[in-house]
Amino acid sequence: MFKRRIMMSEDQRGDLPAGEGGDGDDCDVVDARPDRSSRFSLFRAKKKNGEEEQPKPSLSNQYRIVTPRFQYNMDYKKVGKCIIINNKNFEDKTAGMGTRNGTDKDAGDLAKSFKNLGFEVIIYNDRSRDDMEKLLKQAAEENHSDAACFACILLSHGEEGLIYGTDGPMAIKSLTALFRGDKCKSLIGKPKLFFIQACRGSEFDEGIQTDSGPANDRCLETDANPRYKIPVEADFLFAYSTVPGYYSWRNPGRGSWFVQSLCSVLNEHGKQLEIMQILTRVNYVVATNFESQSDDPRFSEKKQIPCVVSMLTKELYF
């Protein structure tokens, strides 16, 4: 039986066992030990002859109510721009922030997935705090009138509320606020998507065994003045790799649990499912298919669950 390797945490400060931070083929044996304790058996019943029988879909699942009024308009010349900031190497003064091996695979796979959705993708590697702010400020000042939405992906070390440039931490809010409705006029009413692969603390999720499988009706309208005000914080979506307070896991050879799961779901369902359905499936994949394994019990059998914060006001289909 081959030896399983520990997954690297996004913010591991010198606590990894010796030899676990490599970037070679020996670290690419497995991404994590799959947790298959209750998969498949919950969803399939066997006939008397031993053949598997798929459950019949209920009548309510065969029809969906689709209302254009509650969907973002994607009928623009362009889907939009997707900026990926991929920070792998950090300056010595960012103590404990080691090289993020595996992040280049994440960035490359994300670029392919978002290009397949129609985005114009640009990758920026190893950017300082000032560089990150300048890049996104420039993007916010551009004219997005012919674009349906905007996406930004941050791959770096992190803490709760903070993302690391190569020279130290900065508030995530200082970057996302550049795209508020009162600052980026051409994206008003359009979805602004932020995907963040980074730690949000130093806690581990130990996991737990389970025995089971995994509007206001008052509407005021007027034909005289169709203009209306919306909150400046509206139409944002934040997809974090983990919940507040916890580590986020990454494999040096195969990339991070969250990003690889996101790319997998996008590649298979990105043009069919609504964004919250997509991210719910990502949550499921990360929660059920990944578990760290190490000879050091401090880092063994840990779990992870992504976190979605949505201020979207409509459904989003790519």
C-alpha positions, 0 to 999 in steps of 0.5 A: 500500500502506497504512502499517502501524503498530507495536504498543505494548508494555505497558511502552514507556518513551519509546522509541516513534517519534513519533506511535505512541502515539495513540488515533485511527482512524489507529492502528486500521488493523491490529492486526499483520501476520499471519504466514501463511507456513505456514497452511492448506497444512499441513492440506489436501490437494488432489484431482486435480480441484483441489478441497480435501479435508479430512483424515479424523479418526482413530478415536481422535479421535472419542471422548473419555473423560469422567469426572465425578470429574475435572471441576470441579462447575459445578452451582451457582446461579452460575458466579461473579464476574469482576473486571476491573481496567483500569488505563489512566492512571498518576500522574506518579511512575510514570515511563515508564508511559504511557497504555495506549490500547486497554485499554478495548476489551480490558476491554469485550470481556472483559466481554462474553465472560465474561458470555456464560459466565455470570459476574457481571462487574464492571469497576474502572478506574484503581485504585491499589495499595491499591485493588486489594488492598482490592477483591480482599481484599473479594472473597476475604472474600465468601461464594462458596458458591453459585458454581462458580468465581472469575475475576480479570483484570488489565490494566496495565503490569507487570514480572516478578512485578509488576503496576502500580497507577496509583501504582506496582508491587506483587507479583502474589502479594500479590493472588492469595494472598488466595484461597488455600485457608486464606484463602478458605474458600468457594472451596476446591476450586473453580477460581480463574482469573487472566488477566494482560495486562502486560509481564513484562520488556523483552526482544523475541521475534524469532521463528524461521522454521519448515518445519513446521506449526504420575497416580499409579496407586495410589489409596487410598480409604476409606468411613469418612472421605471428608474429605481435605486439599488444598494451599492453592495448589491450584486456581489457574490463571494465564494470562499474556499473555507469558512471563517476561522479555518485552514484551507487545504492545497495539494502541492501536485494537484492543486487546492481542494476548492479550486479543483472541485470548482473547475470540475463542476464548472466544466461539467455543469457550468452552462446548465446550472445556476451559480448557486447550484454550481457552488452548492455542488462544489460544497458537496464535492469538497465536503465528501470527497476530500480528507487529509491523511498524514503520519502526523496526527495533527494534520490527519483526517481533517475536512473542509467546507467552502462558504458562499456569501451572496448579495446577488439579486437575480439568478445567474446562468452563464 
